Amino acid sequence: MFTGCGTALVTPFKSDGTLDEKTLRALVRRQIEAGIHFLVPCGTTGESPTLTHAEHLRVVEITLEEAKGKAPVMAGAGGYDTASVIALARELETMGVDGLLSVTPYYNKPTQEGLYQHYRAVAGAVRLPVVVYSVMGRTGVNVEPRTLRRLSAIGNIVGVKEASGNISQMAQVVHHVPASFSVLSGDDAITIPLAALGGKGIISVASNEIPAEMSQLAERCLEGDFAGARTIQKRILPLLDVNFVESNPGPVKYAMARMGLLEPVWRLPLVEPSEESRRKVDEVLEALGLRTGQTAHVAN
């Protein structure tokens, strides 16, 4: 179910900072029409830590309504406190999501045994497929390959979003887990090398902007057409890079505003990218023919 390209959906806000439900529906429809393989609402790219509980559920509800029967939905359910994650996971299961993406607990830096017990408890509380999200650069803790091997023995822990950026570690992960376990890239630019090692796809930031291209890139990889995948990546690589010129999702939301897809609004502590970063994003959008007009008033 969760192979190919899944979009880590941004969450659009209105100029007053409230959830922009109309735009969210349009963004989900755009993804489906472009052939995206699955959708990931309320991950950290969706600014989930800034959403209220009701907003989190509403974003998932809208995504489910628009995607029903067209694309699977893997909803975000992660955090510092295992009990709270379990409570949210159960609510999302009741809503009818197809799976969960669960980022590692941050700040407290649990041991590998702590990580194992955390995910074991979450998976044991639901029947849904669970995908572990390992992103040490943001959470301060790494899910090591041998820990993923232990977790892969739990029936409904079905994959990992591997965002360490460490190709050697990714190779070790693929080596340690069963072939049925989905190792997904958490970095757009590493989709091809991870697929060559046996990975199953990408949970993408760039597919917010270019869902068709990222879906095609993932498909080429899964078909073993790495020459075709490289041709796509060569063209879009500047966008994959500039999306991280500042902390995600600052640049991607700015780019989407320039493309006329949403209002350029973030919730604090995220703010508008700097003038220099905006210039870099604009240059890439111009080169790729993606920029459609002037941005609206920027708000936080």
C-alpha positions in Angstrom: 0.0 0.0 0.0 2.7 2.5 0.9 5.2 2.3 -1.9 6.0 4.8 -4.6 5.6 8.5 -3.8 3.6 9.8 -0.8 3.2 13.5 -0.2 4.0 14.9 3.2 1.2 17.4 2.8 1.7 21.0 4.0 -1.2 22.5 6.0 -2.6 25.7 4.4 -3.7 28.5 6.6 -5.7 31.7 5.9 -4.2 35.1 6.4 -5.8 35.2 9.9 -3.9 32.0 10.8 -6.9 29.7 10.8 -7.1 26.4 8.9 -7.9 27.0 5.2 -10.2 24.0 4.5 -11.1 25.0 0.9 -7.4 25.2 -0.1 -6.6 21.9 1.6 -9.3 20.2 -0.4 -7.9 21.7 -3.6 -4.4 20.6 -2.7 -5.5 17.0 -2.1 -7.5 16.9 -5.3 -4.4 18.2 -7.2 -2.3 15.5 -5.7 -4.7 12.8 -6.7 -5.1 14.1 -10.2 -1.3 14.1 -10.6 -1.2 10.4 -9.8 0.3 10.5 -6.3 0.5 7.0 -4.7 -0.5 7.9 -1.1 -1.0 11.0 1.1 0.5 11.9 4.4 -1.4 14.6 6.3 -0.4 16.0 9.6 3.3 15.0 9.5 5.8 17.6 10.6 5.8 19.1 7.1 2.2 19.8 7.9 3.3 21.8 11.0 1.5 19.3 13.1 3.0 20.4 16.4 1.2 23.8 15.9 -2.2 22.3 15.2 -4.8 21.9 17.9 -6.1 18.4 18.4 -9.4 19.4 16.6 -7.4 20.8 13.7 -5.3 17.7 13.4 -8.4 15.5 13.2 -10.1 17.9 10.8 -7.1 18.0 8.4 -7.1 14.2 8.3 -10.9 14.1 7.9 -10.8 16.4 4.9 -7.9 14.4 3.3 -9.9 11.2 3.8 -13.0 12.8 2.2 -11.2 13.9 -0.9 -9.0 10.8 -1.2 -11.6 8.2 -0.6 -11.1 5.3 -3.0 -8.4 7.2 -4.9 -5.3 7.1 -2.7 -4.4 5.6 0.7 -4.0 8.0 3.6 -1.1 7.6 6.1 -1.9 10.1 8.9 0.7 11.5 11.2 0.6 10.4 14.8 3.9 10.9 16.7 5.4 12.8 19.6 7.1 12.8 22.9 4.5 11.0 25.0 3.6 7.4 24.2 0.2 7.5 25.9 -0.8 10.6 23.9 0.4 9.1 20.6 -1.7 6.0 21.4 -4.8 8.0 22.1 -4.4 9.9 18.8 -3.6 6.7 16.9 -6.9 5.2 18.1 -8.9 8.2 17.1 -7.3 8.2 13.6 -8.0 4.5 13.3 -11.7 5.1 14.1 -11.8 7.8 11.4 -10.7 5.2 8.8 -7.1 6.1 7.9 -5.1 3.5 6.1 -2.0 3.8 8.2 0.1 5.9 10.6 3.4 7.7 10.3 4.9 8.1 13.7 7.9 10.3 14.3 10.3 9.3 17.0 9.9 10.9 20.4 11.9 14.1 20.4 14.0 15.9 23.1 14.0 13.1 25.7 16.3 11.0 23.4 15.1 7.5 24.4 17.5 4.6 24.2 17.1 2.0 21.5 15.2 -0.1 24.0 13.0 2.8 24.7 12.3 3.4 21.0 11.4 -0.3 20.6 9.0 -0.3 23.5 7.4 3.0 22.4 6.7 1.7 18.9 5.6 -1.7 20.2 3.1 0.0 22.5 1.7 2.2 19.7 1.5 -0.7 17.2 -0.2 -2.9 19.9 -2.9 -0.3 20.5 -4.2 -0.3 16.9 -4.6 -2.7 14.0 -3.4 -0.1 11.5 -0.1 -0.4 9.6 2.5 1.8 11.3 5.5 3.4 9.6 8.3 4.5 11.8 9.7 8.0 11.1 13.4 8.2 11.9 14.9 11.8 11.5 17.8 12.2 13.9 18.6 15.7 12.6 15.3 17.0 14.0 14.5 14.7 16.9 18.0 14.0 18.3 17.5 10.3 18.2 18.3 7.7 15.6 16.4 4.4 15.0 19.3 2.0 14.4 19.1 -0.8 11.8 19.0 -3.5 14.4 16.2 -1.8 16.2 14.3 -1.6 13.0 14.9 -5.3 12.5 13.3 -6.0 15.9 10.4 -3.7 15.1 9.8 -5.3 11.7 9.0 -8.6 13.6 5.8 -6.8 14.9 3.1 -7.6 12.5 1.7 -4.2 11.8 4.9 -2.2 11.8 5.3 -2.2 8.1 8.0 0.3 7.2 10.3 3.2 8.0 10.6 6.7 6.6 14.4 6.9 6.8 15.6 10.5 6.9 19.1 10.1 8.4 20.7 11.1 5.1 23.2 8.3 5.8 23.4 6.1 2.7 25.5 3.5 4.6 22.8 3.3 7.4 20.1 3.0 4.7 22.0 0.0 3.2 22.1 -1.6 6.7 18.4 -1.0 7.2 17.5 -2.7 3.9 19.9 -5.5 4.8 18.4 -6.1 8.3 14.6 -5.9 7.5 12.4 -8.4 5.5 11.8 -7.7 1.9 8.1 -7.0 2.7 9.2 -4.1 4.9 8.9 -0.7 3.1 12.0 1.4 3.5 11.0 4.9 2.3 13.3 7.8 1.8 12.7 10.9 3.9 14.9 13.0 1.6 13.7 13.7 -2.0 17.3 13.8 -3.4 18.1 10.4 -2.0 15.1 8.6 -3.6 17.2 7.0 -6.4 20.1 5.6 -4.3 17.8 4.2 -1.7 15.7 2.5 -4.4 18.9 1.1 -5.8 19.6 -0.5 -2.4 16.1 -2.0 -2.2 14.0 0.9 -0.9 10.3 1.2 -1.8 9.9 4.9 -2.5 9.7 8.3 -0.9 7.6 10.4 1.5 8.2 13.6 -0.3 8.2 17.4 0.4 8.8 18.4 -3.3 5.6 16.5 -4.4 3.7 19.3 -2.8 4.9 21.4 -5.7 5.5 18.8 -8.4 3.4 15.7 -7.6 3.4 14.3 -11.1 7.2 14.5 -11.5 7.9 13.0 -8.1 5.4 10.2 -8.7 7.1 9.4 -12.0 10.5 9.5 -10.4 9.4 6.9 -7.8 7.8 4.8 -10.5 10.9 4.7 -12.6 12.9 3.6 -9.6 10.5 0.8 -8.7 10.6 -0.4 -12.3 14.4 -0.4 -12.3 14.6 2.3 -14.9 17.3 4.3 -13.1 18.3 6.1 -16.3 14.8 7.4 -16.6 14.7 8.4 -13.0 18.0 10.2 -13.3 16.7 12.2 -16.3 13.8 13.4 -14.1 16.0 14.2 -11.1 18.5 16.1 -13.2 15.8 18.6 -14.1 14.2 19.0 -10.7 17.2 18.7 -8.4 17.5 22.5 -7.9 14.0 22.4 -6.5 14.7 19.4 -4.2 17.7 21.3 -2.8 16.2 24.8 -2.5 13.2 23.4 -0.5 15.7 23.0 2.3 17.5 26.3 2.0 15.8 27.0 5.3 14.0 24.8 7.8 11.1 22.8 6.2 8.3 23.7 5.5 9.3 27.4 5.2 10.6 27.3 1.6 8.1 24.8 0.2 5.1 26.9 1.4 6.7 30.0 0.1 7.2 28.3 -3.3 3.6 27.1 -3.3 2.4 30.6 -2.6 4.4 31.8 -5.6 2.8 29.1 -7.7 -0.7 30.4 -6.6 -1.5 27.3 -4.6 -2.0 28.7 -1.1 -1.6 31.8 1.1 2.0 32.2 2.4 1.1 31.8 6.1 3.1 29.9 8.7 2.5 29.4 12.4 5.2 30.6 14.8 7.9 29.7 15.5 8.1 29.3 11.7 8.4 32.6 9.8 8.7 33.8 6.2 12.0 32.8 4.7 14.7 35.5 4.5 15.0 37.7 1.5 18.0 35.8 0.2 16.2 32.5 0.6 13.1 33.8 -1.2 15.4 35.0 -4.1 16.8 31.5 -4.4 13.4 29.9 -4.4 12.2 32.4 -7.0 15.1 31.7 -9.3 14.5 27.9 -9.2 10.7 28.3 -9.8 11.5 30.7 -12.7 13.9 28.2 -14.3 11.4 25.4 -14.0 8.5 27.4 -15.2 6.6 27.0 -12.0 6.2 30.6 -10.8 2.8 32.0 -11.7 2.6 35.4 -10.0 3.5 37.7 -7.2 3.1 36.5 -3.6 0.4 37.8 -1.4 1.0 39.5 2.0 3.1 37.2 4.2 1.7 36.5 7.7 2.7 34.4 10.6 
